[in-house]
């Protein structure tokens, strides 16, 4: 009975660590891809 509880506790803890790591990776990707660089460019005029 103690072994089952230990295995269950380790599985839950491992799942939490995996979830935290996955959300961190998703957040970093979101920050990297949503960055918008604004560049000023000259518009040629006839005159």
C-alpha positions as CSV (number, residue, x, y, z in Angstrom):
1,X,0.0,0.0,0.0
2,X,2.9,2.4,0.8
3,X,4.5,1.6,-2.5
4,X,1.3,2.5,-4.4
5,X,1.1,5.8,-2.6
6,X,4.7,6.5,-3.3
7,X,4.4,5.7,-7.0
8,X,1.2,7.9,-7.2
9,X,2.9,10.8,-5.5
10,X,5.9,10.6,-7.8
11,X,3.7,10.4,-10.9
12,X,1.7,13.5,-9.8
13,X,4.9,15.4,-9.0
14,X,6.4,14.5,-12.3
15,X,3.2,15.6,-14.1
16,X,3.3,18.9,-12.4
17,X,6.9,19.5,-13.3
18,X,6.2,18.5,-17.0
19,X,3.2,20.9,-17.1
20,X,5.3,23.8,-15.7
21,X,8.1,23.2,-18.1
22,X,5.7,23.0,-21.1
23,X,4.0,26.3,-20.1
24,X,7.4,28.0,-19.8
25,X,8.3,26.8,-23.3
26,X,5.0,28.0,-24.7
27,X,5.4,31.4,-23.1
28,X,8.9,31.9,-24.4
29,X,7.8,31.0,-27.9
30,X,4.9,33.4,-27.7
31,X,7.2,36.2,-26.6
32,X,9.6,35.5,-29.4
33,X,7.0,35.3,-32.2
34,X,4.7,38.2,-31.2
35,X,7.5,40.7,-31.3
36,X,6.8,43.2,-34.1
37,X,9.6,45.4,-35.4
38,X,8.4,48.7,-36.8
39,X,10.7,50.2,-39.4
40,X,10.3,53.6,-41.0
41,X,10.7,53.8,-44.7
42,X,10.8,56.6,-47.1
43,X,8.0,57.0,-49.6
44,X,9.3,58.3,-52.9
45,X,7.3,61.4,-54.1
46,X,7.1,62.8,-57.6
47,X,8.1,66.4,-57.7
